[in-house]
Amino acid sequence: MSCKFRGLKDLLIYNIKYYRYLNHLSQEKLAELCKLSPRYLTDVERGLHCPTIPKIEMIAKALNIEPYMLFMDIERDKVIVMQINDSRQYNQKHS
């Protein structure tokens, strides 16, 4: 499933959430694996904070992916995208 993004920051935010769902991780569990506070990770996913390169590397490692994958606009699993959309009103346009 394709998604449209306003910029690189929105792509990064969405991919963190996408890979978190793909790995069946809660925000709290991902935060624990990254040694970050759950509040910080929540704020990242809401677009209130933009993680630094070292934090992006920690998040990617916890998600079992390479950091560059968080910046790739890939074809996404429709079921995962629907789960993300159903979890809350998300601020991206999906096609």
C-alpha positions as CSV (number, residue, x, y, z in Angstrom):
1,M,0.0,0.0,0.0
2,S,1.4,3.4,-1.0
3,C,1.4,6.4,1.3
4,K,2.0,10.1,0.6
5,F,4.2,12.1,2.8
6,R,4.8,15.8,3.2
7,G,8.5,15.4,3.8
8,L,11.3,13.2,5.1
9,K,10.4,13.8,8.7
10,D,6.9,12.5,8.1
11,L,8.3,9.5,6.3
12,L,10.7,8.8,9.2
13,I,7.9,9.1,11.8
14,Y,5.5,6.8,9.8
15,N,8.2,4.2,9.2
16,I,9.1,4.0,12.9
17,K,5.4,3.3,13.7
18,Y,5.1,0.9,10.7
19,Y,8.1,-1.2,11.7
20,R,7.0,-1.1,15.3
21,Y,3.6,-2.6,14.3
22,L,5.3,-5.1,12.0
23,N,7.4,-6.3,14.9
24,H,4.4,-6.4,17.2
25,L,6.0,-4.0,19.7
26,S,4.1,-1.5,21.9
27,Q,5.6,2.0,22.2
28,E,6.6,1.1,25.8
29,K,8.5,-2.1,24.6
30,L,10.3,-0.3,21.8
31,A,11.2,2.5,24.2
32,E,12.6,-0.1,26.6
33,L,14.6,-1.9,23.9
34,C,16.0,1.5,22.7
35,K,16.7,2.7,26.3
36,L,14.5,5.7,25.6
37,S,11.6,7.0,27.6
38,P,8.1,5.9,26.4
39,R,7.1,9.6,26.5
40,Y,10.0,10.5,24.1
41,L,9.0,7.7,21.6
42,T,5.4,8.8,21.8
43,D,6.4,12.4,21.0
44,V,8.6,11.2,18.1
45,E,5.6,9.2,16.6
46,R,3.4,12.3,17.1
47,G,6.0,14.5,15.3
48,L,6.8,16.6,18.3
49,H,10.5,15.5,18.4
50,C,12.8,14.5,15.6
51,P,15.3,11.9,16.8
52,T,19.1,12.4,16.4
53,I,21.2,10.1,14.3
54,P,22.3,8.0,17.3
55,K,18.7,7.6,18.4
56,I,17.6,6.6,14.9
57,E,20.4,4.0,15.0
58,M,19.1,2.7,18.4
59,I,15.5,2.6,17.1
60,A,16.5,0.8,13.9
61,K,18.5,-1.8,15.9
62,A,15.5,-2.5,18.2
63,L,13.3,-2.8,15.1
64,N,15.8,-5.3,13.5
65,I,16.3,-3.1,10.5
66,E,19.1,-1.0,9.0
67,P,18.7,2.8,9.8
68,Y,18.4,3.7,6.1
69,M,15.2,1.7,5.9
70,L,13.5,4.3,8.1
71,F,14.0,6.8,5.2
72,M,12.7,4.6,2.4
73,D,9.2,5.0,0.9
74,I,8.4,1.3,0.3
75,E,5.3,-0.6,-0.6
76,R,3.7,-1.4,2.7
77,D,1.7,-4.3,4.0
78,K,-2.0,-3.3,3.7
79,V,-3.0,-5.0,6.9
80,I,-0.3,-3.2,8.9
81,V,-1.3,0.2,7.4
82,M,-4.9,-0.5,8.3
83,Q,-3.9,-1.3,11.9
84,I,-2.0,2.0,12.1
85,N,-5.0,3.9,10.7
86,D,-7.4,2.1,13.0
87,S,-5.3,2.8,16.1
88,R,-5.8,6.6,15.8
89,Q,-6.6,9.2,13.2
90,Y,-3.2,9.5,11.4
91,N,-2.1,12.7,9.7
92,Q,-0.9,11.1,6.4
93,K,-2.9,10.8,3.2
94,H,-3.1,7.2,2.0
95,S,-3.8,6.1,-1.5
